[in-house]
Amino acid sequence: MIKKKNILLIVIDCLRADFTYNPQKAHIPNITKLKNEGYSFLNTIASTSTTTPNFTCLFTGLYPFEHGVRSQSGYRLRGKFTTLPEVLKKNGYNTYAEFTGPLIKEIGLSKGFDEYNLRGAKKTIHTQWGCELINKFKEYYKEPWFVCLHIWSLHLPRIIRKGCNRKKYGLTIYGRALSSIDIYLEKLLNTQSDDTLIILIGDHGEKTAYSKFEYFGKRIIKFLFRRMKKFRITKKYFFKGVRDILIGHGYSIYDELIKIPFILHNKDLIPQGESACQIRQIDIFPTILDIIGINYNKEITGKSALPIIKGTDCSNRDAYIEAVGVIIPSKDEWLTGLRIDNKYKFIYAPFQEDFEDELYFLKDDPAERYNVAKENKSLTDKFKNKIKEMRTERMVGEKIDEDIEKKIVEKLRNLGYMD
Ligand SMILES: [Zn+2]
């Protein structure tokens, strides 16, 4: 019998594709080595810019309007949906979640995990907890294992290791925090044998700041913006004006917030290489199963990207994206969009009458600065109809009880979400 590969899925919260694939922005020799030896997808599109729904997309291969978890709270995953750890467990894997942040058990993502370890914010990879985790790989996890490690130290407030707060490790606080993670990854990856399938991804991207002054200034502006939003003072012109001075994620679907890295590494299973094809976060679930040879027949929206790795397919996959409220779904914040053919980005707010549709030609305008929706009415209408046909406003999740909701909101507050 062929020995099953261990699977290490590393999810770095807020990890942007451009920082991962450009060694000039941070000092990341270990991530770069992983990329150079493995296979990377340069254009992987997350479904939202918020943690909890994105983890749900990752584990179900479905879009948020299909699995029902749209925000950090409000709705939980129904039992009828099969998750990646459930499939792996059924196929003989021992499954471990090493999570943190808002991924509270009651959201429904613990299904299929033998151990669902949700640590507090103080236990980071840069503390004793990080050393303990490395020891778990040496003597605790039972083979064949699937470990999903959720790293939080790139999330606000970002953590920079002692000695990394200088130019060599990046010009931004974000870059230096990422360089700090890379130092930890060296130790972690050294514990892995050639047998492990290593996967490195982000859950969503991040809007970053350049200087310390800008970093703290933007955090104050974010605080004020949240307050204004609460009292509904914000309007589209104000929102557009603050796009550049906001920091963090969850409030929009521009590329810096939804383009994530996706690196696969295993010398026996994956060839070296990279692809510029546009794929989606929901494709990661079936891709992992396909690579390790598990036949999964249940109908899901995500499709395996293995044919792209093998070179038998090179087509872009259209991606649906949304940001419908960080804490709970809200019509005031509801943005939906499409990223088509790695070429067009369309953004539309179905519940806001005064919202102007946005269309960007990404090849000429990768920073999404020039809205060409008015000049391209037929294209805009076509994309809008496509979203309407998906019926993305349907709520299929299970409403969370009030007491659990309170628990989640409290947790989010501790994480700084309500500041
Ligand atoms: Zn996140």
Boltz pocket constraint, residues with backbone or C-beta under 6 A from the ligand:
constraints:
  - pocket:
      binder: B
      contacts: [[A, 13], [A, 14], [A, 50], [A, 51], [A, 52], [A, 203], [A, 204]]
      max_distance: 6.0
